[in-house]
Amino acid sequence: MSQSSAGPVAGSPGATQLPPLKPGPHTRRLGSVALVATFGGLLFGYDTGVINGALLPMSEELGLNAQSEGTVTSTLLIGAALGAVSIGRLSDGWGRRKTILLLAVLFFAGTLACVFAPGLAILLVGRFVLGLAVGGASTVVPVFLAELAPYEIRGSLSGRNELMIVIGQLAAFIVNAILGNTLGHLDGVWRIMLAVCAIPAVFLFFGMLRMPESPRWLISKGRYDEALEVLRTVRSQDRADAEMGEVERVSELEAKEHETGISSVLKNKWLLRILLVGVALAVFQQLTGINSVMYYGQIILRDAGFGADAALIANIAPGVIAVVGGFIALWMMERINRRTTIIAGYVLVTIFHLLIGLSAAFFPEGSAARPYVILVLVVCFVGSMQTFLNVATWVLLSEIFPLHMRAVGMGITVFCLWMANAALSWVFPSLIASIGINGSFFSFAAVNAVAALVMWKFLPETRGRTLEAVEEDVTTGAIFTVNKK
């Protein structure tokens, strides 16, 4: 079920007729807010991607084996899981803006701890702090953007955060390649790779000092005058007034009919179902193996046949295609249904997993063509993920939950996402060592074929609808029966 930009809010009895969007100073203001907030995504991307090139020199200096390499990588991800739950919940009471300021501080402190770590123990502490920040950013920033965005462009605006994540990962790959090939002979080059992250953390902190609070969060706290003032800075006045009335109406209705928090979810079968859909979206996105490629790409390409330095350079190619795919995904967000995009994405990644596994099996080790064939297929896999799955997954997670359970829903689903990420990242070096590239990617193919079937069966559609319209249909279960077009 979709609607035009000038139409009424679909599926919402008594909904307000919203005026169409108009360009003006408010449009530029909305763009600047999105740009600053998505520095959280940039930090997310850099901190998760930098380990790709930093791990080998770090292992040499600190004497890490395959298991401790997995521990260093997964410590950030365990911190991210805990940060998604705790910091996401904190944003419900403290506000989205103040929480993002806290995240900037955590990014900076965690970076310093890693850079100056004298040994493995302090390094793990720093990685855990960075993980708290990454998990918090993965929960709070998409919600902040979704709550500020007009519904007509919510997908593309919220999706900018995922684009900034892959830009951050690409930046990490480029920095790693430059430093690894120019300063790789120096002890502690990995510390320089990690230190770069401090720069966007400073920009995020000082930028957010000038940004507004989420108007929907302000309404949930009864601060209607402040919410309207914020809306008028990012909408035309007539649109702000009409939208304010609709958000206030649904917020008051939800406050009367629902408790807040996890208790409200467990008592309503439709809320529980949308939570389970969110968990499936989050976990299957990680079981594609995308982050195994992003974290261990140098190791995969080295095992495919590249030298260590050449693998660092070749590893930039997946990062580039991820950014290109991100721009295509933003273009698709308001033109193709989320559900169609997600299902197509799982079909494509299943195909490329199979092709990577077959190539690794049939091209003998030492073959001149082997590393290049695998690199091309890895690039195709990453491009498919970024174009069809990554942006759409984060956009859906930010918009499927009603306001009264949004922080809880995002916290639980992103906690599950990061725990799946941590588990897979911890075992992946051992998996590659035991069953090789072909066995690993055949396993991914089987899991993602199942994911495509699950999404086809259960995933609802949200494109072209206000958060309030989605909220009312989720609460009544209508979204699962009439919104799968």
C-alpha positions, 0 to 999 in steps of 0.5 A, a space after each residue: 500500500 503506497 500513496 502520493 506525496 500530496 495524499 492523505 495518510 494511508 491506513 489512518 482513520 481520522 488522519 490529517 491531510 498533509 500539504 505537499 513538500 515545498 523547497 526552501 531554507 527548511 530543506 537546507 536545514 534538514 540536509 545539514 542536520 542529516 549530514 552532521 548526525 550521519 558522522 555517527 555512521 561515518 565513525 561506525 564505518 571507520 571503526 569497523 572497517 579499520 581492523 581489516 588492514 590493522 589486524 595483521 600488523 597488530 598481530 605481528 606486534 602483539 603476537 596474536 593467533 587466529 583465536 585472539 584475532 577473532 577476540 580483538 575483532 569481536 570485542 568491539 561487536 560485543 560492546 556494540 550489542 550492549 551499546 545498542 540496548 543500553 544507549 538506545 534505551 537511554 535515548 528514550 529518556 535522555 533525548 536523541 541529540 544528547 545521546 549522540 553527543 555522548 556517542 561522540 565522546 565515547 568514540 574519542 575516548 575509545 580511539 585514544 585507549 586503542 592508540 595508546 594501549 601498551 598491550 592486549 588488555 587495554 586494547 580490548 578495553 578500548 575496542 569495547 568502548 568503541 563498540 558501545 559507541 558503534 552500537 549506540 550510533 547504529 540504534 540512535 542515528 537512524 531513529 533520529 533521522 527517521 523521526 525528523 524526515 518527511 515520510 515522502 523522503 524518509 527512506 532516502 534521508 534515513 538511508 544516508 546513514 548507511 551510505 556514510 557507514 560504507 564511506 567510513 569503511 572505504 576511508 578505512 580501507 584507503 587509509 590502511 592501504 596508504 599507510 600499509 604500503 608506505 609505513 608498513 615497515 614501522 612498528 605500530 603502524 596500526 596505531 596510526 590507522 586507528 588514530 584517524 578516527 578521532 577526527 570525525 568524532 570531534 566534528 560529530 560532537 561540535 556539530 551536534 551542539 548546533 542541531 535540534 532534538 527529534 520533534 517526535 521525541 519532544 512530543 512523546 515527552 509532552 513538549 509540544 511547543 518545542 516540537 513545533 518550533 523544531 518542525 518549522 525549521 525543517 518543514 514549511 509552516 503549513 506542513 509543520 502545523 499539519 504534521 504536528 497535529 497528526 503526530 500529536 494525535 497518534 502520540 496521545 492515542 498510543 499513550 492512552 492505549 499502550 504501556 511503554 517498553 517491553 511489557 507492551 510488546 509482550 502483551 500484544 501479538 502484533 507488536 511481538 510479531 513486528 519485533 520478531 520481523 525486526 530481529 529476523 531482518 537484523 540477524 539475516 543481514 549479518 548472516 550474509 557474511 558482509 562484515 566477515 568480508 569487510 573485517 577480514 577482506 585482506 585475509 580472504 584475498 590473501 588466501 585467494 592468492 594475493 600478496 599481503 600488500 596487494 590484498 590491502 590495495 585490492 581490498 579497496 575495490 569492495 569498499 568502492 562498490 559499496 559506496 556506489 551501491 549506497 548511492 543507487 540504494 538511496 535513489 531506489 528507496 523512494 521508487 521501489 518497495 522495501 519488500 521487493 528490494 530486500 527479497 531481490 537482495 537475498 536472492 542475489 547474494 545467495 547466487 554470488 555466495 555460490 559462485 565464490 564457493 565454486 570458484 574457490 573449489 574449481 580454480 586450483 591454488 596458485 592459479 593466476 586467475 584465481 585471486 582475480 575471479 574471487 575478487 570480482 565475485 566478492 565485489 559483486 556480492 558487496 555491491 548486491 548487499 549495499 544496493 539491495 540489503 544494507 540501506 533497506 534493512 536499516 531504513 526498515 528497522 528505523 520505521 517499523 516500530 511504533 513510537 512507544 516501543 521504538 527505542 526498545 524495538 531498535 535496541 533489541 533488534 540491533 542487539 541481536 544484529 551485533 551479537 550475530 555479527 560478533 559470533 560470526 566474526 569470532 569464528 570466521 578466521 577459524 572457519 576459513 582455516 578449517 573449511 576454506 573459502 569454498 566451504 565458508 561461502 557455500 554455508 552463507 549461500 544456504 543461510 541466505 536462501 532461507 532468508 529470502 523465503 522468510 522475507 517473502 513470507 513475513 516482511 511488510 511494506 512501509 514505503 510512502 507512508 508516515 510513521 504514524 500510519 505505519 504505527 497504527 497498522 502495526 498495532 492492529 496487525 493490518 500491516 501484515 495483511 494489506 501492506 505486502 504489495 
